[in-house]
Amino acid sequence: MGSIKKRALKDGSSVYDCRINRGVAGTLSKTFKRKDEAESWARAIEGKIDRGENISRKAQTTMFTVACAEYIKHYKPLKTKERVLTPGEIMAVQSLNQDFKKFAISEITNQLIQAWIDRFLETEVATQPRKKVHPYYNGGLDKNGKRKTYSESTVRRHFFVLKKILVWYSVREDFVLPSNLFLQLQIPRAWAGKRKRRLEAGELERLHEAAVRGYDHKVEWPLLIDFALNTAARMQEILKTKWSDLNLEGRSWTIPPENVKTSTFRTVPLSKKSLAILEKMATLRVKGEDRIFHMWRDSATASKGFRRLAVRAGIEDFRFHDLRHEGVSRLFETTDLTDSEIMSITGHTSSEMLKAYSALRPNALARRLDGEKR
């Protein structure tokens, strides 16, 4: 076992310094308040050495909080050649920083990550103190009046940010993470909680009416909603769109990779309805502002506004992203486009994601067997 030495502190207490010599690979050391803790750590480290696992002094001595700070520092500058972190990603890093602040990178194990995932799924969404409560704010409760817990998609998103931080930092500092760190973890599936909420009869009209009765963007809200329905695009893609991304004569909208969730280039054909919406938005164009829907600063702002709009309209459990689901559904129901053609429009990266929509064309194959054309 490595050497353990007792060391007296100025306040009269004592600590135990444990050192493990790895020969040419250097020495690992750590200080503990109790001798049994030092012995337990030494056994764990020497066990890894005996099994041939990579032990990094950098990982042993660097707290996870340092990796988080360096990660944000690297990606946050606006002039970086790489992509800039979104506000949501920065919030995820800050949340992870709090969750793992007591751990060195080497102490973040497969078991620790799984325990964190399990605990996260059961954690109630914290409510922030508010100086002014909006009349449509429901206090962070679900439709049954119970406190909301974090969704599977939120937990999954935070997990992958955690993985990105650890992998990025290990590459930058030239050390190897344990080979089993991310193996066999029970991560929430991407589509496990896939929503199927669609607009019901009269709800679109109620959203439009609620916008007119609202405090701001009385004209813009209906246009934004209708554009989302007609293009089946994501909110971020729409809000970041610039007039320079459009080819109105060619009836196409080019979405650059940095605006797309999957970081892929995409060209969306524009229907006559979409063109009509853009013509109306052109009348609201502001000098010096190239973004079409510049009224909303970002997705978070628009999402909050839409939630209030839905409540004002008396519509339950309907989010802005559900407009994308509605738009994709209508492409299956009202057009004869192939699945691959719809994928090219919506930006879905696999046919697996569109399987749920195939039920909207239950008799399509039977009709084609009878000789009908698409």
FIBA-757290 format. One record per residue (C-alpha): residue in three letters; x, y, z. Coordinates in steps of 0.5 Angstrom, whole numbers, plus 2048, in hexadecimal, padded with zeros to 3 digits. Last residue first. Example, Ala and Ser with C-alpha at 12.3 -4.5 7.8 and 13.67 -1.06 7.14 Angstrom:
<atoms>
SER81B7FE80EALA8197F7810
</atoms>
This chain:
<atoms>
ARG79F813792LYS79C80E78DGLU79680A78DGLY79780378AASP7937FE78FLEU79A7FD793ARG79B804794ARG794805797ALA7967FF79CLEU79D80379EALA79980979FASN7948067A4PRO7978087ABARG79A80E7A9LEU79A8127AFALA79C80C7B3SER7A380D7AFTYR7A48137B4ALA7A780F7B9LYS7AC80C7B5LEU7AF8137B3MET7B48137B9GLU7B680C7B6SER7B780F7AFSER7BD8127B2THR7C08197B2HIS7BA81D7B2GLY7BB8247AFTHR7B48267AEILE7B58277A6SER7BA8217A4MET7B681D7A9ILE7AF81E7A5GLU7B381C79ESER7B58167A2ASP7AF8147A4THR7AC81579DLEU7A781B79CASP7A081A79ATHR79D82079ETHR7988217A3GLU79981C7A8PHE7A081B7A8LEU7A28227A8ARG79C8237ADSER7A081F7B2VAL7A68237B1GLY7A38297B2GLU79F8277B8HIS7A68247BBARG7A982B7BALEU7A382E7BDASP7A482A7C3HIS7AB82D7C4PHE7A78347C6ARG7A48307CCPHE79D82E7CDASP79B82B7D4GLU79482E7D5ILE7918337D0GLY78D8397D3ALA78F83E7CFARG7938427D4VAL79683C7D6ALA79983B7CFLEU79B8427CFARG79F8417D6ARG7A283B7D3PHE7A483E7CCGLY7A78447D0LYS7AC83F7D4SER7AE83C7CEALA7AF8427CATHR7B48457D0ALA7B883E7D0SER7B883D7C9ASP7BC8447C8ARG7BB84C7C8TRP7B484B7C5MET7B28517C1HIS7B78507BCPHE7B384B7B8ILE7B684C7B1ARG7BD84D7B4ASP7C18527AFGLU7C08587B4GLY7C485F7B2LYS7BD8627B0VAL7B785E7B3ARG7B385A7AFLEU7AB85A7B1THR7A985B7A9ALA7AD8557A7MET7AA8507ADLYS7A48517A8GLU7A784F7A2LEU7AA8497A6ILE7A38477A8ALA7A18477A1LEU7A784379FSER7A683D7A4LYS79F83D7A2LYS7A183C79BSER7A683679DLEU7AD83779EPRO7B283279DVAL7B78307A3THR7BE8307A1ARG7C382C7A7PHE7CA82C7A9THR7CB8287AFSER7CD82A7B6THR7C88257B9LYS7C482A7BDVAL7C482F7B7ASN7C68367B8GLU7CE8357B7PRO7CD8317B1PRO7CA8367ADILE7C28367ABTHR7C18387A4TRP7BA83A7A2SER7B783979BARG7B283C797GLY7B783D791GLU7B5844790LEU7B4845798ASN7BB842799LEU7BC8437A0ASP7C28427A5SER7C484A7A4TRP7BD84C7A7LYS7C08487ADTHR7BD8427B1LYS7BF8427B8LEU7B88427BBILE7B683D7B6GLU7BC8387B7GLN7BB8387BFMET7B48377BFARG7B48317BBALA7B28307B4ALA7AB82D7B1THR7AB8327ACASN7A48337ABLEU7A28337B3ALA7A88377B5PHE7A683C7B0ASP79F83C7B3ILE7A283D7BALEU7A68427B8LEU7A18467B4PRO79C8467BATRP7A18487BFGLU7A384E7BBVAL79D8527BALYS79B8527C2HIS7A38537C3ASP7A18557CATYR79C8567D0GLY7988507CEARG7908517CBVAL7938507C4ALA79784A7C6ALA7918477C9GLU78D8477C3HIS7938447BFLEU79483E7C4ARG78C83D7C4GLU78C83D7BDLEU7918377BDGLU78D8347C3GLY7878337BFALA78782C7BDGLU78D8297C1LEU79482A7C0ARG7998247C1ARG79C8217C7LYS7A081B7C6ARG7A681C7CALYS7AC8187CAGLY7AE8167D1ALA7B28107CFTRP7B48137C9ALA7BB8157CBARG7BC80F7D0PRO7BD8117D7ILE7C480E7D9GLN7C58087DCLEU7CD8077DCGLN7D08017D9LEU7D68057D7PHE7D880C7D9LEU7DE80B7DDASN7E08047DBSER7E68067D7PRO7E880A7DDLEU7EA8117DAVAL7F18127D7PHE7F68187D8ASP7F881E7D3GLU7F68247D7ARG7F28267D1VAL7EF81F7CFSER7ED81E7D6TYR7EA8257D7TRP7E68247D0VAL7E481D7D3LEU7E281F7DAILE7DE8257D7LYS7DA8217D1LYS7D881C7D6LEU7D58217DBVAL7D28247D5PHE7CF81D7D3PHE7CC81C7DAHIS7C98237DAARG7C58227D4ARG7C381B7D6VAL7C081E7DDTHR7BC8237D9SER7BA81E7D4GLU7B781A7DASER7B381F7DDTYR7B58237E3THR7B08227E9LYS7AA8267E9ARG7A68287F0LYS79F8257EFGLY7998287EEASN7968237E9LYS7988277E3ASP79F8287E5LEU7A182D7EAGLY7A78327EAGLY7A38387EDASN79E8387E7TYR7A083F7E4TYR79A8427E1PRO7998487E5HIS7A084A7E5VAL7A484A7EBLYS7A88507EDLYS7AE8507F1ARG7AF8497F0PRO7B38447F4GLN7B583E7EFTHR7B18377EFALA7B68317F0VAL7B482B7EBGLU7B38257F0THR7B88207EFGLU7B68197EELEU7BA8187E7PHE7C081C7EAARG7C18177EFASP7C18117EAILE7C68157E6TRP7CA8177ECALA7CA80F7EEGLN7CC80D7E7ILE7D28127E7LEU7D58107EDGLN7D58097EBASN7D880A7E5THR7DD80E7E9ILE7DF8167EAGLU7E48157EFSER7EA8167EAILE7E781D7E8ALA7E881F7EFPHE7E18207F3LYS7DE8247F7LYS7DB8297F2PHE7D78237EEASP7D08267EFGLN7D282D7EFASN7D682D7E9LEU7D18297E5SER7CC82E7E6GLN7D18337E4VAL7D282F7DEALA7CB82E7DCMET7CA8367DDILE7CF8377D8GLU7CC8327D3GLY7C58357D4PRO7C883C7D2THR7CB8397CCLEU7D38387CCVAL7D683B7C6ARG7D98367C0GLU7E08367BFLYS7E483C7BBTHR7E38407C2LYS7E18477C1LEU7DB8477C5PRO7DF8447CBLYS7DB83F7CFTYR7DF8387CCHIS7E68387D0LYS7E483C7D6ILE7DD8387D7TYR7E28317D7GLU7E78347DBALA7E28367E1CYS7DF82F7E0ALA7E682B7E0VAL7E882F7E6THR7E182E7EAPHE7E38267E9MET7E88277EDTHR7EF8257EBTHR7F48227EFGLN7F381A7EDALA7F181C7E6LYS7F881F7E5ARG7FB81A7E9SER7F88157E4ILE7F780E7E5ASN7F68097DFGLU7F38027E1GLY7F87FC7E0ARG7F47F87E5ASP7FA7F97EAILE7FA8007EALYS7F38007EBGLY7F37FC7F1GLU7F98017F3ILE7F48077F3ALA7EE8037F7ARG7F38017FCALA7F68087FDTRP7EF80B7FDSER7ED806803GLU7F3807807ALA7F380F807GLU7EB80E809ASP7EE80A80ELYS7F380F811ARG7EE814812LYS7EE81C80FPHE7F181A809THR7F681D804LYS7F881A7FDSER7FE8187F9LEU8008157F3THR8078147F0GLY80A8147EAALA80980F7E4VAL81080D7E4GLY80F80A7EAARG80880A7EDASN80980C7F4ILE80380D7F8ARG8038127FDCYS7FD813803ASP7FE819807TYR7F981880EVAL7F781E811SER7F7821818SER7F482681DGLY7F882B821ASP7F683181DLYS7FD83281ALEU7FC82B817ALA7FF824819ARG80181F813LYS800818814LYS80481480EILE80180F80ASER80580B805GLY8028077FFMET800800800
</atoms>
